[in-house]
Amino acid sequence: MTKVMTSALALALHEQTGLIDPEDAVSKYIPEFGREWDVVEECDNGPETLDVRSMITGETQRVSFLRRKAVRPMQVKHLMAECSGIGYECFGDFDGVLKNGSLGTKRGYSIANALRRKIHPSVYTSSCILGHDLDLADFCASIAAAGVLSTDPGVLSYGLGATVLGRIVEVVYSQHKGIQMPLREIF
């Protein structure tokens, strides 16, 4: 329900203030997102390897992967439509383990999340979304610092796009009202 509520709040701010536009680049509101993003893809004999833990089995496996540049910048509408490239790690298990890669992402979700945890170890797991010591600004900064996505923006990637959208709501609300408030208080 939080995803729907955050999107509804963002659209209400769009209608009331004109300060947010679904067509805008996310970097307009979160400057750290104004970077080139890498999409990570699991592959045999990839140039990089990483330990990835399965949420289903609890086992850790060494996975080979490659990085390629995202084909488009991330826009606010991608966050609203769950196609930002910032997906839950559990989908790495779903496609990589249960579906044998038939969805096209294999363990890309898990790889992207493991790389983000190198920036901040307690961040970005499906069971602990923000981390225990992060606000939305710090959470978004960790995502941007890692610079990795599980899919191109515009491709279904259910997960934490609405969390990033929550940070945009905080920024726009601050511009409109002249006060800074955490998302939970804006609701």
N, CA, C and O atoms as a DFTB+ gen file, in Angstrom:
748 C
 N C O
     1  1       0.808      -1.197       0.000
     2  2       0.000       0.000       0.000
     3  2       0.854       1.265       0.000
     4  3       0.433       2.299      -0.519
     5  1       2.059       1.186       0.584
     6  2       2.930       2.355       0.639
     7  2       3.282       2.847      -0.757
     8  3       3.362       4.053      -0.990
     9  1       3.494       1.914      -1.691
    10  2       3.840       2.298      -3.062
    11  2       2.715       3.130      -3.689
    12  3       2.972       4.158      -4.316
    13  1       1.494       2.688      -3.519
    14  2       0.338       3.394      -4.072
    15  2       0.189       4.766      -3.405
    16  3      -0.066       5.768      -4.074
    17  1       0.350       4.795      -2.095
    18  2       0.196       6.058      -1.357
    19  2       1.271       7.066      -1.769
    20  3       0.981       8.251      -1.931
    21  1       2.506       6.599      -1.937
    22  2       3.592       7.503      -2.320
    23  2       3.359       8.049      -3.723
    24  3       3.563       9.238      -3.967
    25  1       2.937       7.196      -4.639
    26  2       2.635       7.656      -5.998
    27  2       1.472       8.636      -6.007
    28  3       1.506       9.637      -6.722
    29  1       0.445       8.353      -5.217
    30  2      -0.707       9.268      -5.144
    31  2      -0.286      10.622      -4.578
    32  3      -0.737      11.662      -5.058
    33  1       0.565      10.613      -3.574
    34  2       1.056      11.860      -2.987
    35  2       1.891      12.641      -4.004
    36  3       1.766      13.862      -4.106
    37  1       2.737      11.939      -4.753
    38  2       3.552      12.597      -5.781
    39  2       2.660      13.224      -6.858
    40  3       2.916      14.342      -7.305
    41  1       1.620      12.508      -7.268
    42  2       0.706      13.057      -8.286
    43  2      -0.088      14.242      -7.741
    44  3      -0.359      15.194      -8.474
    45  1      -0.461      14.192      -6.465
    46  2      -1.160      15.326      -5.849
    47  2      -0.244      16.556      -5.824
    48  3      -0.691      17.669      -6.100
    49  1       1.039      16.353      -5.493
    50  2       1.990      17.471      -5.520
    51  2       2.166      18.008      -6.939
    52  3       2.335      19.211      -7.139
    53  1       2.124      17.116      -7.911
    54  2       2.204      17.532      -9.321
    55  2       1.023      18.440      -9.666
    56  3       1.203      19.504     -10.257
    57  1      -0.169      18.019      -9.299
    58  2      -1.368      18.810      -9.616
    59  2      -1.432      20.114      -8.834
    60  3      -1.826      21.144      -9.380
    61  1      -1.051      20.079      -7.566
    62  2      -1.186      21.255      -6.701
    63  2      -0.079      22.287      -6.909
    64  3      -0.317      23.490      -6.801
    65  1       1.118      21.816      -7.204
    66  2       2.264      22.739      -7.218
    67  2       2.950      22.859      -8.570
    68  3       3.585      23.872      -8.862
    69  1       2.823      21.835      -9.388
    70  2       3.556      21.813     -10.651
    71  2       5.057      21.619     -10.457
    72  3       5.821      21.704     -11.418
    73  1       5.481      21.360      -9.231
    74  2       6.912      21.228      -8.933
    75  2       7.477      19.845      -9.244
    76  3       8.692      19.647      -9.241
    77  1       6.600      18.908      -9.508
    78  2       7.059      17.558      -9.838
    79  2       6.371      17.128     -11.117
    80  3       5.171      17.339     -11.291
    81  1       7.134      16.528     -12.006
    82  2       6.592      16.089     -13.290
    83  2       7.046      14.654     -13.533
    84  3       8.241      14.368     -13.453
    85  1       6.123      13.752     -13.826
    86  2       6.508      12.358     -14.069
    87  2       7.544      12.187     -15.194
    88  3       8.269      11.192     -15.215
    89  1       7.616      13.133     -16.111
    90  2       8.576      13.042     -17.218
    91  2       9.985      13.517     -16.827
    92  3      10.937      13.314     -17.580
    93  1      10.114      14.140     -15.668
    94  2      11.418      14.651     -15.234
    95  2      12.386      13.523     -14.919
    96  3      11.989      12.434     -14.506
    97  1      13.655      13.808     -15.121
    98  2      14.708      12.892     -14.676
    99  2      14.739      12.906     -13.151
   100  3      14.540      13.952     -12.532
   101  1      14.984      11.763     -12.555
   102  2      15.087      11.665     -11.101
   103  2      16.183      12.603     -10.588
   104  3      16.075      13.147      -9.490
   105  1      17.219      12.786     -11.375
   106  2      18.351      13.636     -10.970
   107  2      17.962      15.098     -10.761
   108  3      18.700      15.841     -10.113
   109  1      16.822      15.523     -11.297
   110  2      16.362      16.890     -11.052
   111  2      16.094      17.105      -9.565
   112  3      16.263      18.213      -9.055
   113  1      15.682      16.058      -8.876
   114  2      15.309      16.133      -7.471
   115  2      16.369      15.525      -6.550
   116  3      16.536      15.951      -5.407
   117  1      17.075      14.528      -7.069
   118  2      18.135      13.855      -6.312
   119  2      19.398      13.945      -7.163
   120  3      19.630      13.079      -8.006
   121  1      20.217      14.972      -6.959
   122  2      21.369      15.216      -7.834
   123  2      22.319      14.023      -7.974
   124  3      22.939      13.854      -9.025
   125  1      22.442      13.203      -6.945
   126  2      23.330      12.036      -7.025
   127  2      22.909      11.052      -8.110
   128  3      23.719      10.242      -8.561
   129  1      21.651      11.117      -8.532
   130  2      21.167      10.219      -9.575
   131  2      21.547      10.709     -10.981
   132  3      21.273      10.025     -11.967
   133  1      22.161      11.863     -11.073
   134  2      22.595      12.395     -12.362
   135  2      23.929      11.797     -12.765
   136  3      24.926      12.511     -12.872
   137  1      23.952      10.534     -12.983
   138  2      25.169       9.799     -13.306
   139  2      24.839       8.737     -14.350
   140  3      23.668       8.479     -14.631
   141  1      25.854       8.134     -14.912
   142  2      25.617       6.977     -15.779
   143  2      25.372       5.778     -14.877
   144  3      26.083       5.566     -13.895
   145  1      24.371       5.008     -15.219
   146  2      24.034       3.817     -14.445
   147  2      24.471       2.573     -15.202
   148  3      24.391       2.525     -16.429
   149  1      24.932       1.574     -14.471
   150  2      25.269       0.275     -15.042
   151  2      24.142      -0.703     -14.733
   152  3      23.646      -0.759     -13.607
   153  1      23.748      -1.464     -15.734
   154  2      22.830      -2.579     -15.529
   155  2      23.708      -3.815     -15.400
   156  3      24.557      -4.074     -16.253
   157  1      23.499      -4.579     -14.326
   158  2      24.303      -5.784     -14.117
   159  2      23.551      -6.993     -14.645
   160  3      22.340      -7.122     -14.469
   161  1      24.302      -7.880     -15.301
   162  2      23.703      -9.079     -15.892
   163  2      24.562     -10.287     -15.556
   164  3      25.769     -10.293     -15.794
   165  1      23.926     -11.305     -15.002
   166  2      24.632     -12.554     -14.734
   167  2      25.005     -13.201     -16.059
   168  3      24.202     -13.219     -16.992
   169  1      26.216     -13.729     -16.145
   170  2      26.643     -14.423     -17.347
   171  2      27.785     -15.374     -17.004
   172  3      28.513     -15.153     -16.037
   173  1      27.937     -16.418     -17.790
   174  2      29.062     -17.332     -17.613
   175  2      30.343     -16.592     -17.960
   176  3      30.394     -15.855     -18.944
   177  1      31.357     -16.786     -17.166
   178  2      32.675     -16.197     -17.421
   179  2      32.650     -14.677     -17.548
   180  3      33.403     -14.109     -18.339
   181  1      31.795     -14.019     -16.779
   182  2      31.764     -12.559     -16.790
   183  2      33.060     -11.987     -16.235
   184  3      33.805     -12.689     -15.551
   185  1      33.333     -10.730     -16.522
   186  2      34.587     -10.124     -16.074
   187  2      34.656      -9.860     -14.571
   188  3      35.738      -9.614     -14.039
   189  1      33.512      -9.909     -13.880
   190  2      33.489      -9.708     -12.441
   191  2      32.774     -10.871     -11.774
   192  3      31.924     -11.524     -12.381
   193  1      33.127     -11.123     -10.520
   194  2      32.441     -12.136      -9.729
   195  2      32.084     -11.547      -8.375
   196  3      32.692     -10.583      -7.910
   197  1      31.089     -12.148      -7.763
   198  2      30.573     -11.633      -6.496
   199  2      29.859     -12.770      -5.782
   200  3      29.233     -13.613      -6.425
   201  1      29.949     -12.800      -4.453
   202  2      29.174     -13.757      -3.676
   203  2      27.760     -13.234      -3.528
   204  3      27.553     -12.091      -3.119
   205  1      26.778     -14.077      -3.863
   206  2      25.365     -13.727      -3.781
   207  2      24.670     -14.774      -2.925
   208  3      24.820     -15.976      -3.148
   209  1      23.907     -14.302      -1.943
   210  2      23.189     -15.200      -1.041
   211  2      21.757     -15.378      -1.521
   212  3      21.063     -14.410      -1.831
   213  1      21.328     -16.632      -1.576
   214  2      19.958     -16.951      -1.954
   215  2      19.044     -16.777      -0.746
   216  3      19.308     -17.315       0.329
   217  1      17.967     -16.019      -0.940
   218  2      16.980     -15.877       0.129
   219  2      16.139     -17.140       0.276
   220  3      15.554     -17.373       1.333
   221  1      16.073     -17.953      -0.772
   222  2      15.280     -19.176      -0.733
   223  2      16.028     -20.291      -0.020
   224  3      15.485     -20.935       0.877
   225  1      17.280     -20.519      -0.422
   226  2      18.034     -21.648       0.130
   227  2      18.964     -21.253       1.277
   228  3      19.375     -22.106       2.063
   229  1      19.294     -19.975       1.375
   230  2      20.253     -19.523       2.382
   231  2      21.700     -19.760       1.984
   232  3      22.614     -19.389       2.720
   233  1      21.915     -20.367       0.838
   234  2      23.266     -20.669       0.366
   235  2      23.884     -19.454      -0.320
   236  3      23.185     -18.606      -0.875
   237  1      25.197     -19.395      -0.267
   238  2      25.934     -18.350      -0.960
   239  2      26.652     -18.968      -2.150
   240  3      27.297     -20.010      -2.032
   241  1      26.530     -18.313      -3.292
   242  2      27.192     -18.783      -4.511
   243  2      28.007     -17.663      -5.112
   244  3      27.652     -16.490      -4.998
   245  1      29.098     -18.026      -5.750
   246  2      29.914     -17.075      -6.493
   247  2      29.285     -16.949      -7.879
   248  3      29.095     -17.952      -8.568
   249  1      28.963     -15.731      -8.287
   250  2      28.260     -15.477      -9.544
   251  2      29.122     -14.572     -10.431
   252  3      29.690     -13.587      -9.961
   253  1      29.211     -14.918     -11.704
   254  2      29.898     -14.075     -12.687
   255  2      28.893     -13.122     -13.318
   256  3      27.739     -13.477     -13.555
   257  1      29.355     -11.903     -13.585
   258  2      28.447     -10.934     -14.187
   259  2      29.226      -9.908     -14.995
   260  3      30.449      -9.800     -14.906
   261  1      28.469      -9.163     -15.782
   262  2      29.034      -8.033     -16.520
   263  2      28.180      -6.817     -16.259
   264  3      27.050      -6.907     -15.778
   265  1      28.752      -5.680     -16.590
   266  2      28.034      -4.410     -16.485
   267  2      27.910      -3.838     -17.889
   268  3      28.824      -3.951     -18.705
   269  1      26.754      -3.216     -18.157
   270  2      26.576      -2.459     -19.397
   271  2      25.857      -1.166     -19.030
   272  3      25.157      -1.099     -18.020
   273  1      26.031      -0.168     -19.838
   274  2      25.400       1.127     -19.559
   275  2      23.887       1.036     -19.762
   276  3      23.416       0.402     -20.705
   277  1      23.140       1.669     -18.879
   278  2      21.682       1.747     -19.031
   279  2      21.364       2.518     -20.310
   280  3      22.093       3.433     -20.692
   281  1      20.267       2.138     -20.965
   282  2      19.927       2.732     -22.262
   283  2      19.201       4.072     -22.155
   284  3      19.082       4.792     -23.147
   285  1      18.716       4.410     -20.964
   286  2      17.999       5.683     -20.795
   287  2      18.145       6.146     -19.354
   288  3      18.414       5.339     -18.464
   289  1      17.970       7.436     -19.121
   290  2      18.002       7.924     -17.741
   291  2      16.724       7.521     -16.993
   292  3      15.678       7.289     -17.599
   293  1      16.835       7.446     -15.694
   294  2      15.693       7.118     -14.851
   295  2      14.814       8.362     -14.685
   296  3      15.304       9.441     -14.355
   297  1      13.509       8.193     -14.919
   298  2      12.550       9.291     -14.790
   299  2      11.602       9.018     -13.626
   300  3      11.468       7.882     -13.171
   301  1      10.953      10.065     -13.159
   302  2       9.998       9.943     -12.059
   303  2       8.927       8.912     -12.410
   304  3       8.531       8.127     -11.549
   305  1       8.459       8.899     -13.634
   306  2       7.418       7.941     -14.026
   307  2       7.883       6.496     -13.878
   308  3       7.060       5.612     -13.640
   309  1       9.184       6.236     -14.012
   310  2       9.700       4.881     -13.816
   311  2       9.576       4.459     -12.356
   312  3       9.305       3.296     -12.059
   313  1       9.778       5.413     -11.449
   314  2       9.619       5.112     -10.026
   315  2       8.162       4.785      -9.716
   316  3       7.882       3.866      -8.946
   317  1       7.241       5.527     -10.306
   318  2       5.805       5.332     -10.068
   319  2       5.307       4.016     -10.653
   320  3       4.386       3.403     -10.112
   321  1       5.905       3.583     -11.745
   322  2       5.415       2.410     -12.470
   323  2       6.175       1.130     -12.143
   324  3       6.004       0.118     -12.823
   325  1       7.015       1.164     -11.107
   326  2       7.807      -0.001     -10.727
   327  2       8.668      -0.513     -11.889
   328  3       8.750      -1.714     -12.146
   329  1       9.292       0.420     -12.566
   330  2      10.219       0.037     -13.641
   331  2      11.454       0.942     -13.625
   332  3      11.893       1.438     -14.663
   333  1      12.001       1.144     -12.432
   334  2      13.161       2.017     -12.258
   335  2      14.476       1.279     -12.409
   336  3      15.511       1.906     -12.635
   337  1      14.459      -0.042     -12.288
   338  2      15.693      -0.827     -12.272
   339  2      16.179      -1.104     -10.863
   340  3      17.181      -1.794     -10.680
   341  1      15.485      -0.576      -9.865
   342  2      15.872      -0.766      -8.460
   343  2      14.918      -1.787      -7.863
   344  3      13.951      -1.428      -7.191
   345  1      15.195      -3.061      -8.111
   346  2      14.273      -4.118      -7.705
   347  2      14.673      -4.818      -6.429
   348  3      15.816      -4.724      -5.982
   349  1      13.716      -5.523      -5.845
   350  2      13.971      -6.326      -4.654
   351  2      14.907      -7.478      -4.998
   352  3      14.813      -8.065      -6.076
   353  1      15.800      -7.794      -4.084
   354  2      16.756      -8.874      -4.311
   355  2      16.088     -10.240      -4.431
   356  3      16.642     -11.135      -5.069
   357  1      14.922     -10.420      -3.837
   358  2      14.262     -11.729      -3.885
   359  2      13.950     -12.159      -5.315
   360  3      13.824     -13.353      -5.587
   361  1      13.822     -11.192      -6.238
   362  2      13.541     -11.556      -7.626
   363  2      14.743     -12.190      -8.308
   364  3      14.598     -12.855      -9.334
   365  1      15.931     -11.988      -7.743
   366  2      17.105     -12.715      -8.234
   367  2      16.936     -14.205      -8.009
   368  3      17.303     -15.014      -8.862
   369  1      16.376     -14.572      -6.854
   370  2      16.084     -15.981      -6.586
   371  2      14.973     -16.486      -7.496
   372  3      15.052     -17.593      -8.029
   373  1      13.963     -15.687      -7.669
   374  2      12.821     -16.115      -8.463
   375  2      13.240     -16.447      -9.893
   376  3      12.931     -17.527     -10.394
   377  1      13.949     -15.515     -10.558
   378  2      14.344     -15.769     -11.943
   379  2      15.594     -16.636     -12.027
   380  3      15.669     -17.549     -12.850
   381  1      16.572     -16.351     -11.177
   382  2      17.838     -17.068     -11.278
   383  2      17.789     -18.504     -10.806
   384  3      18.513     -19.354     -11.324
   385  1      16.936     -18.787      -9.819
   386  2      16.886     -20.124      -9.232
   387  2      15.639     -20.883      -9.691
   388  3      15.746     -22.002     -10.191
   389  1      14.472     -20.286      -9.524
   390  2      13.230     -21.005      -9.814
   391  2      12.869     -21.045     -11.296
   392  3      12.311     -22.034     -11.771
   393  1      13.184     -19.977     -12.030
   394  2      12.786     -19.899     -13.439
   395  2      13.958     -20.109     -14.400
   396  3      13.785     -20.011     -15.615
   397  1      15.140     -20.395     -13.869
   398  2      16.336     -20.632     -14.696
   399  2      16.607     -19.508     -15.691
   400  3      17.062     -19.764     -16.806
   401  1      16.336     -18.284     -15.302
   402  2      16.643     -17.139     -16.152
   403  2      15.654     -16.866     -17.257
   404  3      15.929     -16.049     -18.135
   405  1      14.502     -17.531     -17.242
   406  2      13.543     -17.363     -18.340
   407  2      12.941     -15.959     -18.397
   408  3      12.386     -15.569     -19.424
   409  1      13.044     -15.195     -17.308
   410  2      12.521     -13.827     -17.302
   411  2      13.559     -12.816     -17.801
   412  3      13.249     -11.639     -17.986
   413  1      14.770     -13.278     -18.012
   414  2      15.807     -12.421     -18.593
   415  2      16.699     -11.683     -17.622
   416  3      17.611     -10.973     -18.046
   417  1      16.461     -11.832     -16.323
   418  2      17.299     -11.114     -15.363
   419  2      18.223     -12.036     -14.580
   420  3      19.175     -11.567     -13.956
   421  1      17.961     -13.334     -14.602
   422  2      18.706     -14.312     -13.801
   423  2      18.870     -13.766     -12.394
   424  3      17.874     -13.470     -11.733
   425  1      20.097     -13.626     -11.922
   426  2      20.298     -13.112     -10.563
   427  2      20.760     -11.657     -10.571
   428  3      21.458     -11.219      -9.657
   429  1      20.376     -10.919     -11.591
   430  2      20.760      -9.505     -11.679
   431  2      20.286      -8.686     -10.493
   432  3      21.005      -7.800     -10.029
   433  1      19.074      -8.970      -9.986
   434  2      18.566      -8.259      -8.817
   435  2      19.479      -8.493      -7.612
   436  3      19.838      -7.556      -6.899
   437  1      19.848      -9.756      -7.400
   438  2      20.710     -10.105      -6.267
   439  2      22.092      -9.502      -6.412
   440  3      22.678      -9.057      -5.426
   441  1      22.621      -9.480      -7.625
   442  2      23.945      -8.903      -7.873
   443  2      23.924      -7.408      -7.568
   444  3      24.800      -6.904      -6.865
   445  1      22.923      -6.699      -8.097
   446  2      22.829      -5.255      -7.862
   447  2      22.736      -4.954      -6.371
   448  3      23.379      -4.024      -5.883
   449  1      21.950      -5.727      -5.655
   450  2      21.801      -5.494      -4.227
   451  2      23.085      -5.813      -3.459
   452  3      23.429      -5.102      -2.515
   453  1      23.785      -6.858      -3.847
   454  2      25.061      -7.191      -3.192
   455  2      26.083      -6.079      -3.422
   456  3      26.860      -5.758      -2.523
   457  1      26.087      -5.496      -4.604
   458  2      26.999      -4.379      -4.881
   459  2      26.624      -3.154      -4.053
   460  3      27.511      -2.435      -3.592
   461  1      25.351      -2.903      -3.858
   462  2      24.917      -1.781      -3.019
   463  2      25.322      -1.993      -1.561
   464  3      25.688      -1.046      -0.865
   465  1      25.254      -3.236      -1.113
   466  2      25.639      -3.519       0.270
   467  2      27.142      -3.329       0.497
   468  3      27.575      -3.184       1.640
   469  1      27.932      -3.327      -0.558
   470  2      29.350      -2.997      -0.405
   471  2      29.512      -1.525      -0.003
   472  3      30.464      -1.167       0.690
   473  1      28.583      -0.687      -0.441
   474  2      28.595       0.736      -0.070
   475  2      28.104       0.896       1.366
   476  3      28.702       1.622       2.159
   477  1      27.010       0.212       1.691
   478  2      26.426       0.292       3.030
   479  2      25.892      -1.100       3.387
   480  3      24.842      -1.498       2.881
   481  1      26.589      -1.843       4.245
   482  2      26.266      -3.258       4.494
   483  2      24.855      -3.568       4.984
   484  3      24.350      -4.660       4.720
   485  1      24.206      -2.650       5.686
   486  2      22.877      -2.993       6.208
   487  2      21.748      -2.511       5.312
   488  3      20.575      -2.631       5.666
   489  1      22.096      -1.966       4.154
   490  2      21.078      -1.372       3.304
   491  2      20.564      -2.383       2.280
   492  3      21.270      -3.297       1.857
   493  1      19.328      -2.181       1.910
   494  2      18.804      -2.733       0.685
   495  2      18.695      -4.241       0.630
   496  3      19.150      -4.859      -0.333
   497  1      18.117      -4.829       1.616
   498  2      17.739      -6.228       1.498
   499  2      16.217      -6.271       1.514
   500  3      15.569      -5.342       1.996
   501  1      15.659      -7.331       0.996
   502  2      14.199      -7.419       0.948
   503  2      13.593      -7.469       2.338
   504  3      12.427      -7.114       2.514
   505  1      14.362      -7.903       3.330
   506  2      13.835      -7.982       4.686
   507  2      14.161      -6.743       5.524
   508  3      13.610      -6.581       6.613
   509  1      15.033      -5.879       5.046
   510  2      15.411      -4.654       5.767
   511  2      15.628      -3.572       4.725
   512  3      16.760      -3.334       4.303
   513  1      14.570      -2.923       4.312
   514  2      14.603      -2.084       3.131
   515  2      15.561      -0.908       3.247
   516  3      16.459      -0.785       2.413
   517  1      15.415      -0.054       4.223
   518  2      16.267       1.125       4.286
   519  2      17.579       0.878       5.006
   520  3      18.561       1.565       4.727
   521  1      17.629      -0.053       5.897
   522  2      18.777      -0.182       6.775
   523  2      18.400       0.464       8.094
   524  3      17.468       1.264       8.159
   525  1      19.109       0.123       9.116
   526  2      18.705       0.541      10.451
   527  2      19.096       1.962      10.798
   528  3      18.579       2.525      11.763
   529  1      19.993       2.550      10.036
   530  2      20.494       3.864      10.418
   531  2      20.432       4.880       9.283
   532  3      21.192       5.849       9.281
   533  1      19.545       4.675       8.325
   534  2      19.476       5.559       7.174
   535  2      18.128       6.248       7.064
   536  3      17.087       5.641       7.315
   537  1      18.152       7.524       6.687
   538  2      16.916       8.177       6.276
   539  2      16.834       8.054       4.755
   540  3      17.730       7.486       4.130
   541  1      15.772       8.579       4.160
   542  2      15.603       8.426       2.707
   543  2      16.735       9.086       1.916
   544  3      17.152       8.554       0.887
   545  1      17.232      10.222       2.373
   546  2      18.325      10.900       1.658
   547  2      19.569      10.024       1.645
   548  3      20.203       9.877       0.600
   549  1      19.933       9.439       2.787
   550  2      21.115       8.577       2.855
   551  2      20.908       7.282       2.068
   552  3      21.830       6.778       1.427
   553  1      19.696       6.757       2.127
   554  2      19.381       5.552       1.367
   555  2      19.574       5.796      -0.131
   556  3      20.200       4.989      -0.817
   557  1      19.042       6.899      -0.631
   558  2      19.185       7.231      -2.054
   559  2      20.640       7.497      -2.411
   560  3      21.082       7.144      -3.504
   561  1      21.388       8.114      -1.506
   562  2      22.813       8.358      -1.751
   563  2      23.568       7.035      -1.878
   564  3      24.483       6.929      -2.693
   565  1      23.202       6.031      -1.089
   566  2      23.845       4.712      -1.188
   567  2      23.537       4.045      -2.521
   568  3      24.417       3.446      -3.138
   569  1      22.291       4.148      -2.962
   570  2      21.922       3.576      -4.260
   571  2      22.711       4.255      -5.376
   572  3      23.259       3.589      -6.255
   573  1      22.765       5.573      -5.335
   574  2      23.477       6.322      -6.375
   575  2      24.968       6.033      -6.347
   576  3      25.592       5.923      -7.403
   577  1      25.552       5.908      -5.161
   578  2      26.988       5.650      -5.062
   579  2      27.356       4.318      -5.704
   580  3      28.407       4.205      -6.335
   581  1      26.507       3.318      -5.551
   582  2      26.766       2.017      -6.173
   583  2      26.600       2.099      -7.685
   584  3      27.353       1.469      -8.427
   585  1      25.621       2.869      -8.144
   586  2      25.430       3.108      -9.577
   587  2      25.007       1.907     -10.397
   588  3      25.270       1.855     -11.599
   589  1      24.346       0.929      -9.759
   590  2      23.953      -0.283     -10.477
   591  2      22.443      -0.489     -10.423
   592  3      21.787      -0.170      -9.432
   593  1      21.915      -1.026     -11.510
   594  2      20.497      -1.360     -11.636
   595  2      20.368      -2.814     -12.046
   596  3      21.305      -3.399     -12.590
   597  1      19.215      -3.394     -11.787
   598  2      18.961      -4.780     -12.199
   599  2      18.342      -4.855     -13.586
   600  3      18.427      -5.895     -14.240
   601  1      17.728      -3.783     -14.044
   602  2      17.169      -3.696     -15.406
   603  2      17.325      -2.250     -15.875
   604  3      17.627      -1.358     -15.083
   605  1      17.119      -2.038     -17.143
   606  2      17.083      -0.673     -17.649
   607  2      15.855       0.044     -17.099
   608  3      14.813      -0.588     -16.923
   609  1      15.946       1.350     -16.823
   610  2      14.733       2.094     -16.487
   611  2      13.711       1.939     -17.617
   612  3      14.049       2.044     -18.796
   613  1      12.473       1.691     -17.240
   614  2      11.417       1.459     -18.221
   615  2      11.056      -0.007     -18.367
   616  3      10.079      -0.339     -19.038
   617  1      11.835      -0.896     -17.742
   618  2      11.571      -2.330     -17.761
   619  2      11.109      -2.731     -16.369
   620  3      11.696      -2.301     -15.376
   621  1      10.072      -3.544     -16.280
   622  2       9.518      -3.943     -14.989
   623  2      10.623      -4.394     -14.041
   624  3      11.443      -5.249     -14.378
   625  1      10.627      -3.805     -12.857
   626  2      11.605      -4.151     -11.819
   627  2      11.010      -3.819     -10.456
   628  3      11.473      -2.910      -9.767
   629  1       9.999      -4.552     -10.086
   630  2       9.266      -4.295      -8.851
   631  2      10.221      -4.257      -7.666
   632  3      11.044      -5.153      -7.480
   633  1      10.094      -3.210      -6.876
   634  2      10.979      -3.117      -5.726
   635  2      10.924      -1.776      -5.045
   636  3       9.879      -1.365      -4.540
   637  1      12.059      -1.089      -5.030
   638  2      12.226       0.087      -4.195
   639  2      12.155       1.412      -4.930
   640  3      12.609       2.431      -4.408
   641  1      11.601       1.419      -6.122
   642  2      11.420       2.679      -6.834
   643  2      10.555       3.646      -6.051
   644  3      10.816       4.849      -6.043
   645  1       9.526       3.132      -5.393
   646  2       8.648       4.007      -4.612
   647  2       9.362       4.593      -3.404
   648  3       8.984       5.660      -2.920
   649  1      10.376       3.917      -2.919
   650  2      11.170       4.462      -1.812
   651  2      11.943       5.680      -2.283
   652  3      12.010       6.689      -1.581
   653  1      12.528       5.587      -3.474
   654  2      13.219       6.736      -4.061
   655  2      12.211       7.844      -4.359
   656  3      12.504       9.022      -4.154
   657  1      11.034       7.473      -4.838
   658  2       9.980       8.457      -5.066
   659  2       9.623       9.169      -3.758
   660  3       9.322      10.362      -3.766
   661  1       9.654       8.457      -2.657
   662  2       9.411       9.076      -1.357
   663  2      10.406      10.187      -1.057
   664  3      10.046      11.209      -0.471
   665  1      11.651       9.989      -1.455
   666  2      12.650      11.042      -1.268
   667  2      12.319      12.244      -2.147
   668  3      12.483      13.385      -1.715
   669  1      11.861      12.009      -3.360
   670  2      11.474      13.117      -4.237
   671  2      10.316      13.894      -3.617
   672  3      10.294      15.123      -3.664
   673  1       9.363      13.181      -3.039
   674  2       8.244      13.851      -2.358
   675  2       8.777      14.734      -1.236
   676  3       8.319      15.866      -1.076
   677  1       9.732      14.239      -0.460
   678  2      10.326      15.055       0.609
   679  2      10.955      16.331       0.052
   680  3      10.768      17.413       0.607
   681  1      11.697      16.201      -1.043
   682  2      12.379      17.351      -1.650
   683  2      11.367      18.372      -2.163
   684  3      11.495      19.567      -1.897
   685  1      10.364      17.898      -2.899
   686  2       9.363      18.800      -3.476
   687  2       8.520      19.447      -2.376
   688  3       8.206      20.635      -2.454
   689  1       8.158      18.685      -1.369
   690  2       7.389      19.231      -0.248
   691  2       8.173      20.351       0.428
   692  3       7.605      21.385       0.779
   693  1       9.458      20.148       0.607
   694  2      10.317      21.170       1.208
   695  2      10.366      22.430       0.350
   696  3      10.322      23.544       0.872
   697  1      10.457      22.250      -0.975
   698  2      10.453      23.409      -1.881
   699  2       9.128      24.163      -1.802
   700  3       9.103      25.393      -1.822
   701  1       8.039      23.424      -1.713
   702  2       6.701      24.026      -1.721
   703  2       6.354      24.698      -0.385
   704  3       5.858      25.825      -0.362
   705  1       6.614      24.008       0.710
   706  2       6.213      24.497       2.028
   707  2       7.311      25.262       2.761
   708  3       7.037      25.981       3.722
   709  1       8.542      25.106       2.308
   710  2       9.654      25.790       2.972
   711  2      10.114      25.135       4.259
   712  3      10.881      25.727       5.018
   713  1       9.654      23.920       4.510
   714  2      10.111      23.172       5.683
   715  2      10.464      21.749       5.266
   716  3       9.854      21.186       4.356
   717  1      11.451      21.180       5.939
   718  2      11.832      19.801       5.658
   719  2      11.113      18.871       6.612
   720  3      11.102      19.081       7.824
   721  1      10.508      17.827       6.036
   722  2       9.812      16.827       6.841
   723  2      10.095      15.455       6.255
   724  3      10.210      15.309       5.038
   725  1      10.210      14.436       7.122
   726  2      10.346      13.074       6.594
   727  2       9.022      12.625       5.974
   728  3       7.950      13.097       6.354
   729  1       9.118      11.722       5.031
   730  2       7.927      11.248       4.306
   731  2       6.827      10.789       5.263
   732  3       5.653      11.087       5.044
   733  1       7.194      10.076       6.307
   734  2       6.170       9.537       7.227
   735  2       5.328      10.648       7.856
   736  3       4.168      10.424       8.202
   737  1       5.901      11.839       8.006
   738  2       5.145      12.970       8.568
   739  2       4.364      13.716       7.488
   740  3       3.346      14.340       7.783
   741  1       4.826      13.658       6.255
   742  2       4.095      14.308       5.150
   743  2       2.782      13.586       4.921
   744  3       1.768      14.224       4.638
   745  1       2.784      12.245       5.040
   746  2       1.556      11.470       4.894
   747  2       0.547      11.950       5.906
   748  3      -0.568      11.431       5.960
